[in-house]
Amino acid sequence: MKNQNIKFFVLLFLVFACKNYFEYHQGAIIRGDKSRNELALVFTGDEFADGGDHIRAVLSSFNLKAAFFLTGNFYRNPNFKKIISALREDGHYLGAHSDKHLLYCSWNNRDSLLVSKEKFLADLDSNYAAMKNFGIQKSEARFFLPPYEWYNATIARWCQETGIKLVNFTPGTKSHTDWTHPEIGKGYVSAEDIYKSILEFENKEQYGLNGFILLLHIGSDPRRADKFHTKLANLIDYLIAKGYAFKRIDKLLSNK
């Protein structure tokens, strides 16, 4: 009987381990299965959408599906209605990114919340309400990417309690800095440096970009003339040649 119990718990552990192969940070999923050469492209948006048409055309040319996490500000902007509808029609994942692009916690002290639970939930509800105008129901957009890609464990717990799954980009590359512009000074990162950082990480990291959530922006400040989305086709072409498959984030993070 004792041996049978041991075997049962070993089997239970193995089953759990197989279903728990995602990488987490502060309660958010930040990477999928590193044993599979698959990755997800995700784009966030709030004020700008100047790369939207180009990004859509590139994804279409490769027959790829990506994810677009957009704020309520973005969904309500009449200038962005056409690109949102087109992305929806193309079958891309459209998700929430906070209604007003709130900063949830201090940059200097991550544990210091800047929003109450009530404010967080009200803002999130408003984001989903804006999405309904495009026929997007909360039930089909359960993955949520936080504004500024900045959150803490409390935010992750609130997400879980309301039935959504918090996700964030996989660290290691400079892809998320494509919003920067020269006027911010030393924080500015050129498109070429961003591109190189992705290739260098893929070459040196043990698992390459397996399970990666690669985050970019659908638009950037007009003061940035060096738009990274102009390099998107070359990047995708390179990674496909390296044997990677691109998945929608809900497919990448499926437990099946």
C-alpha positions in Angstrom: 0.0 0.0 0.0 2.8 2.4 0.9 4.5 1.8 -2.5 1.2 2.4 -4.3 0.8 5.7 -2.5 4.3 6.8 -3.5 3.6 5.9 -7.1 0.4 7.8 -7.0 2.0 11.0 -5.7 4.9 10.7 -8.2 2.4 10.4 -11.0 0.4 13.4 -9.6 3.6 15.4 -9.5 4.5 14.6 -13.1 1.0 15.4 -14.3 1.1 18.8 -12.5 4.6 19.5 -13.8 3.6 18.9 -17.4 0.8 21.4 -17.1 3.0 24.0 -15.3 5.7 24.6 -17.9 5.0 28.3 -18.3 7.3 30.9 -16.8 5.8 33.4 -14.3 6.9 36.7 -12.7 4.9 38.5 -10.0 2.0 36.3 -10.9 1.9 37.0 -14.7 2.8 34.5 -17.4 5.9 35.9 -19.1 6.9 32.9 -21.3 5.3 29.8 -22.7 6.8 26.3 -23.2 10.5 26.6 -23.8 10.7 23.1 -25.3 8.7 24.2 -28.3 10.1 26.5 -31.0 7.0 28.6 -31.0 6.5 32.3 -30.1 3.8 34.9 -30.0 3.9 38.4 -31.4 2.0 40.9 -29.3 1.4 44.6 -29.9 0.2 47.2 -27.5 -1.5 50.5 -28.2 -2.8 53.6 -26.5 -2.2 56.9 -28.3 -0.6 56.0 -31.6 -1.4 53.5 -34.4 0.9 54.7 -37.2 2.3 51.2 -37.8 -1.1 49.5 -37.9 -1.6 49.2 -41.6 2.0 48.2 -42.2 1.9 45.6 -39.4 -1.4 44.2 -40.7 0.0 43.9 -44.2 3.2 42.1 -43.0 1.2 39.6 -40.9 -1.1 38.9 -43.8 1.8 38.3 -46.2 3.1 35.6 -43.9 -0.4 34.4 -42.9 0.4 34.9 -39.3 -1.9 35.7 -36.3 -0.7 38.1 -33.6 -2.3 39.7 -30.5 -3.2 43.4 -30.0 -3.7 44.6 -26.5 -5.3 48.0 -26.7 -6.6 50.6 -24.2 -10.1 51.9 -24.0 -8.6 55.2 -25.3 -7.5 53.3 -28.4 -10.8 51.4 -29.0 -12.8 54.7 -28.7 -10.5 56.7 -31.0 -12.5 57.2 -34.2 -9.3 57.4 -36.2 -8.4 53.9 -35.2 -11.8 52.3 -35.9 -10.8 51.1 -39.3 -7.6 49.3 -38.3 -9.3 47.7 -35.3 -12.1 46.3 -37.4 -9.6 45.1 -40.0 -7.5 43.3 -37.4 -10.6 41.7 -35.9 -11.7 40.6 -39.4 -8.2 39.1 -40.0 -8.5 36.9 -37.0 -6.0 38.5 -34.7 -6.4 38.3 -30.9 -7.8 41.7 -29.6 -7.4 42.2 -25.9 -7.5 44.8 -23.1 -4.6 47.0 -21.9 -6.5 49.1 -19.3 -9.0 51.8 -20.2 -7.0 54.9 -19.4 -3.5 53.4 -19.5 -3.1 53.7 -15.7 0.1 53.3 -13.8 -0.7 50.6 -11.3 2.4 50.8 -9.0 5.4 53.0 -8.3 8.4 52.7 -10.6 10.7 53.0 -7.6 8.8 50.7 -5.3 6.9 48.0 -7.1 5.0 46.9 -4.0 3.5 50.4 -3.7 0.1 50.5 -5.4 -1.1 53.6 -7.0 -4.7 52.4 -7.6 -7.3 50.8 -5.4 -9.0 47.6 -6.3 -12.2 49.5 -7.0 -10.4 51.8 -9.4 -8.6 48.9 -11.1 -11.8 47.0 -11.7 -13.7 50.0 -12.9 -11.0 50.9 -15.3 -10.8 47.3 -16.6 -14.6 47.1 -17.0 -14.5 50.3 -19.1 -11.8 48.8 -21.3 -14.0 45.7 -22.0 -17.0 47.9 -22.5 -15.1 49.8 -25.3 -14.2 46.4 -26.8 -17.9 45.4 -27.0 -18.4 48.0 -29.7 -16.3 45.8 -32.0 -18.1 42.6 -31.0 -15.3 41.5 -28.6 -16.7 39.8 -25.5 -14.7 39.5 -22.3 -15.1 35.7 -22.5 -13.0 35.6 -25.7 -10.4 38.0 -24.4 -9.3 36.6 -21.1 -5.7 37.4 -21.5 -4.8 40.9 -20.2 -1.5 42.7 -20.7 -1.0 45.5 -18.1 -0.4 49.2 -19.1 3.2 50.2 -19.2 3.9 46.4 -18.9 4.2 47.2 -15.2 2.3 45.5 -12.3 2.8 43.6 -9.1 1.6 40.4 -7.4 -1.5 42.2 -6.1 -2.6 43.2 -9.6 -2.0 39.6 -10.7 -4.3 38.4 -7.8 -7.0 40.9 -8.7 -6.9 39.7 -12.3 -7.2 36.1 -11.2 -10.2 36.9 -9.0 -12.0 38.6 -11.8 -11.4 35.7 -14.2 -8.7 37.0 -16.4 -5.1 35.9 -17.0 -2.3 38.4 -16.7 0.5 38.2 -19.2 3.6 40.2 -20.0 6.5 40.3 -22.4 9.4 37.9 -22.1 12.5 39.8 -20.9 15.8 39.6 -22.6 15.4 41.7 -25.7 14.8 45.4 -26.4 11.7 44.9 -28.5 9.5 46.8 -26.0 11.6 49.9 -26.4 10.3 50.7 -29.9 8.1 53.4 -28.4 11.2 55.5 -27.4 12.2 58.7 -29.3 15.4 60.8 -29.4 14.0 63.5 -27.1 14.0 61.2 -24.1 17.8 61.1 -24.2 19.8 58.0 -23.2 16.7 55.9 -23.0 16.2 56.0 -26.8 16.9 52.8 -28.6 17.2 52.7 -32.4 15.4 50.2 -34.6 18.7 48.6 -35.6 19.7 48.1 -31.9 16.3 46.6 -31.2 16.6 44.2 -34.1 20.2 43.2 -33.1 19.1 42.6 -29.5 16.4 40.1 -30.7 18.9 38.2 -32.9 21.6 38.2 -30.3 19.3 36.8 -27.6 18.0 34.1 -30.0 21.6 33.1 -30.8 23.0 33.0 -27.3 20.1 31.9 -25.1 19.9 28.1 -24.4 16.2 27.9 -25.6 16.4 30.7 -28.1 13.0 32.4 -28.5 11.1 29.2 -27.6 7.8 30.2 -25.8 8.7 33.9 -26.2 6.1 36.6 -25.9 7.7 39.3 -28.1 6.2 42.7 -27.4 6.1 45.6 -29.9 3.9 48.7 -30.3 1.3 49.3 -33.0 2.4 52.9 -33.1 4.9 55.3 -31.6 5.4 59.0 -31.0 5.8 61.1 -34.2 9.1 62.3 -32.8 10.4 58.8 -33.5 11.3 58.7 -37.2 13.1 55.4 -36.9 10.0 53.1 -36.8 10.8 49.5 -35.9 7.7 48.1 -37.7 9.6 48.7 -40.9 11.9 45.8 -39.9 9.1 43.4 -38.9 9.0 41.5 -42.2 12.8 40.9 -42.1 12.5 39.7 -38.5 9.7 37.3 -39.2 11.4 36.0 -42.3 14.6 35.4 -40.3 12.9 33.6 -37.5 10.8 31.4 -39.8 14.0 30.4 -41.6 15.4 29.5 -38.1 12.5 27.1 -37.7 10.2 29.1 -35.5 6.4 29.0 -35.7 4.3 32.0 -34.7 1.2 31.4 -32.6 -1.6 33.6 -31.3 -0.9 34.2 -27.6 -4.0 32.2 -26.6 -2.7 29.3 -28.7 0.9 29.6 -27.4 -0.4 29.6 -23.8 -2.9 26.8 -24.2 -2.5 23.9 -21.8 -3.4 21.4 -24.5 
